[in-house]
Structures are given as structure tokens and as C-alpha cells.
């Protein structure tokens, strides 16, 4: 009877050790997911900021191209309507 009790204790000790290892692995996996989640948010925010900067730059570029295409007569009309723009 003592032998079976000893075997049960050894098995339970082995199981608790395995359980600890599994708990550590799950904990490490969750930490990895949290780190990756933070990276995804950082990339997403960076992408949105880059998109906004690109849109603003495209707007000003298109505006300057439109100004360059205006004829001399249109430039004079604009200057007379709104005053001389600097």
C-alpha cells in the first residue's frame, strides 16, 4: 500500500511540474500576443499619420500646379479681386 501511495505522490508531483511548465508557456504566449498587439497599433497609427501627411502634401502640390497653369489674365483678375497676394 505504501508503494502505491508513493507512486501516486510521484505522479502528482510530476503532473504539477508539467502543469507549471504549461502555465509558463501560456503566460509567455500571452505576453507575446500583447507585444504584437502593441506593434500592430503602432503600425496602424503610423500608417494613418503617413496617409494624412500624404494627402496634405498632395493638396498643396495640386494647388501650386493649378496656380502655375493660370493665364496672366486670370492672375490679374485674382489680384484685383482679392488684393495682391504675397
N, C-alpha and C positions, 0 to 999 in steps of 0.2 A: 504494500500500500504506500509506503514511503517513496518507493521508486516512481510510482505513477504521479504522486504529488510533486516530486522533483521534476519530472518531465513536464508536467503542467506549468510549473513555475518557469522553467526554461523556455517553454513555448510562449508563455505570456510576456516574458522579458524580451524575447526575440520579436514578438508582434509589436510591442510598444516601441522597440527600436526602429522597426520598419515604419511604424506609424509616424514617429518623429521625423524620419527621413522624408516621408511623403509630405508631411506638413511643411517642412522646409522647402521642398521642391515647389509646392503650390504657392507658398509665400514668395519665393523668388520669381515664379512665373507672373504673379500678380504685380510685383514691383516692375517687372519688365513691361507689362502691359501699360502700367501707369506712366512709365517713362516714354513709351512710344506714343501714348495718347497726348502727352505734353508736346512732343515733337510734331505730331500731326497738327495740333492747334497752332503752333508757332509757324509752320509752313503755310497753313491756311491764312493766317493773319498777314504774313509776309506777302502772300500772293495777292490778297485783296489790296494791300497798300501799293504794291507794284502796279496793279491794274489801274488804280485811281491816278497814280502819278503818270502813267502812260496816257490815260485819257486826257488829263490836263495838258500834257505836252502836245498831244495831237490837236487839241482845240486851239492852242496858241500858234502852232505851226500852220494850221489851216487858215487862221485869222490873218497871219502875216502873208501867206500866199495870196489870199483874197485882196489884201491891200496893195500888193505888188502888181496885181493884174488890172487894177483900176486905171482907167484912162486919165489923162491930165484934166479933162473937163470934169469928170466925176470927182477928182481930188479937189478942184477949185470949188465945186458946188458944196462938198462936205465942209471945206474950210469956211465958206461964207455962212453956212447954216449953223454950225456949232462953234464958230470961232476957230482960231488957228490951234490945231492940236500939236503938242510937242512930242 
